[in-house]
Amino acid sequence: MAARVVASIADLRALAQRRLPRMIFEFGDRGSYDEITLRWNRADLDALEFRQRVMIDVSQLSVATTVLGEPWSQPVAIAPTGLAGFFHRDGEICGAIAAEKAGVPFTLSTMSICSIEEVRRAVSKPFWFQVYLMRDRGFSKELIERARAADCSALVLTLDLTVQGVRRRDIKNGLSIPPRLTLQSALQIACKPRWAMGMLLGKRRTFGNFEARIQGTGGLRTLSQWIASQFDVSLTWRDVDWVRALWPGKLIVKGILDAEDARLAASTGVDAIVISNHGGRQLDAAPSSISVLPEIAEAVAGRCELLFDGGVQSGQDVLKALARGARACLIGKTFLYALAANGEAGVCRALDILRSELEVSMALCGVTDVQRVDRSVLRGG
Ligand SMILES: Cc1cc2nc3c(=O)[nH]c(=O)nc-3n(C[C@H](O)[C@H](O)[C@H](O)COP(=O)(O)O)c2cc1C
């Protein structure tokens, strides 16, 4: 990876910051409103302490696990992130290939730059597809059918974005999709020629899954306005049944942060839920994901699998989430930093870092099998 030594996710973040125009870096890095939840996600993970144990044989240590009946090389998957293709040329394809090489799932966002079909052609194993339910249910149905045709192994239905939390940095930076050339953005892009060249060589610069809509909306700017107008504020749990009828495979709902909602989600018969506050990008002053994980694990009581995201930037964070009841973690920002830092190789490096940090932390906690991690690795349980 260039001449720089990358020893941590923080190093990848620093590289990403150097390589991306400010508006793109901050789109990925920042949170909504006062960014309270964004900070709590990290602060609450940092505050947890391990029990260091000694004189336990950890010579046979395994971080391999099984999630939704599939083998994973470690309990980490790549979260859906819209516009990943702006963090690196053909970013979604780079992410999917890296995940396949590392033996973990990749989740393609509805709001990706590369389309479902383009990503499918680039990998041999199925990936996960994330969907938003839109007012135009015909279009949501079409997306779900395309995911089925691409053999996606799970559908991730995101529930926490029926209205969009305001990210003030995006407003100040004038971020628009596709990027509009203003004096401010032209200056930012001119400072990052390597990124600009990558974008010019990439397959596309707007939402790949919406290509067919571009013709009908009379231009790209109208397309992003159309998408914004499509989020549906009238969603209820009945809509999960509607999705279930269209999708016979594994169904995951994402964006649960409350024990009562977790109970309701489990009773709809979903296969897994993702405990998530959208990386601190939606409801500001909502609790950190790690703080609500134990009560949600208790409420769900094993009726479906629990995935976790929000602030995961080290193998230690992964171990803490597992200790509090998660089966596995998703990485959002960590993935995007790695992607921006060095494309596919960067994402492979990030997954390597997480894996080795997890292994070392388990060894020092005296735990040998990641599938048996429980509260006893934490001080105070
Ligand atoms: C730039 C960016 C774009 C995102 N886009 C989506 C999306 O399209 N769909 C979705 O369900 N979640 C999206 N998320 C949320 C992530 O899937 C995930 O919940 C969150 O990033 C986890 O927190 P972390 O970034 O601290 O790991 C996005 C997150 C980021 C940072």
The ligand as an SDF file (V2000), in Angstrom:
LIG
                    3D

 31 33  0  0  0  0  0  0  0  0999 V2000
  -21.5380    7.2240    3.4810 C   0  0  0  0  0  0  0  0  0  0  0  0
  -22.5400    6.2720    4.0450 C   0  0  0  0  0  0  0  0  0  0  0  0
  -23.5980    5.8640    3.2640 C   0  0  0  0  0  0  0  0  0  0  0  0
  -24.5510    4.9690    3.7720 C   0  0  0  0  0  0  0  0  0  0  0  0
  -25.5540    4.5220    2.9550 N   0  0  0  0  0  0  0  0  0  0  0  0
  -26.4200    3.5960    3.4110 C   0  0  0  0  0  0  0  0  0  0  0  0
  -27.3900    3.0320    2.5470 C   0  0  0  0  0  0  0  0  0  0  0  0
  -27.4530    3.3530    1.3630 O   0  0  0  0  0  0  0  0  0  0  0  0
  -28.2380    2.1150    3.0750 N   0  0  0  0  0  0  0  0  0  0  0  0
  -28.1810    1.7090    4.3890 C   0  0  0  0  0  0  0  0  0  0  0  0
  -28.9740    0.8760    4.8130 O   0  0  0  0  0  0  0  0  0  0  0  0
  -27.2490    2.2260    5.2200 N   0  0  0  0  0  0  0  0  0  0  0  0
  -26.3690    3.1440    4.7590 C   0  0  0  0  0  0  0  0  0  0  0  0
  -25.4000    3.6320    5.5970 N   0  0  0  0  0  0  0  0  0  0  0  0
  -25.3260    3.1560    6.9840 C   0  0  0  0  0  0  0  0  0  0  0  0
  -24.4350    1.9230    7.0800 C   0  0  0  0  0  0  0  0  0  0  0  0
  -25.0090    0.8170    6.4370 O   0  0  0  0  0  0  0  0  0  0  0  0
  -24.1600    1.5300    8.5220 C   0  0  0  0  0  0  0  0  0  0  0  0
  -25.3830    1.3800    9.1990 O   0  0  0  0  0  0  0  0  0  0  0  0
  -23.2980    2.5460    9.2850 C   0  0  0  0  0  0  0  0  0  0  0  0
  -22.3280    3.1020    8.4330 O   0  0  0  0  0  0  0  0  0  0  0  0
  -22.6230    1.8610   10.4650 C   0  0  0  0  0  0  0  0  0  0  0  0
  -21.8650    2.7330   11.2140 O   0  0  0  0  0  0  0  0  0  0  0  0
  -20.2850    2.9460   10.9930 P   0  0  0  0  0  0  0  0  0  0  0  0
  -20.1690    3.8160    9.7640 O   0  0  0  0  0  0  0  0  0  0  0  0
  -19.8590    3.6610   12.2300 O   0  0  0  0  0  0  0  0  0  0  0  0
  -19.6550    1.5990   10.7830 O   0  0  0  0  0  0  0  0  0  0  0  0
  -24.4390    4.5110    5.1030 C   0  0  0  0  0  0  0  0  0  0  0  0
  -23.3580    4.9270    5.8800 C   0  0  0  0  0  0  0  0  0  0  0  0
  -22.4110    5.7820    5.3720 C   0  0  0  0  0  0  0  0  0  0  0  0
  -21.2460    6.1790    6.2360 C   0  0  0  0  0  0  0  0  0  0  0  0
  1  2  1  0
  2  3  1  0
  2 30  2  0
  3  4  2  0
  4  5  1  0
  4 28  1  0
  5  6  2  0
  6  7  1  0
  6 13  1  0
  7  8  2  0
  7  9  1  0
  9 10  1  0
 10 11  2  0
 10 12  1  0
 12 13  2  0
 13 14  1  0
 14 15  1  0
 14 28  1  0
 15 16  1  0
 16 17  1  0
 16 18  1  0
 18 19  1  0
 18 20  1  0
 20 21  1  0
 20 22  1  0
 22 23  1  0
 23 24  1  0
 24 25  2  0
 24 26  1  0
 24 27  1  0
 28 29  2  0
 29 30  1  0
 30 31  1  0
M  END
$$$$
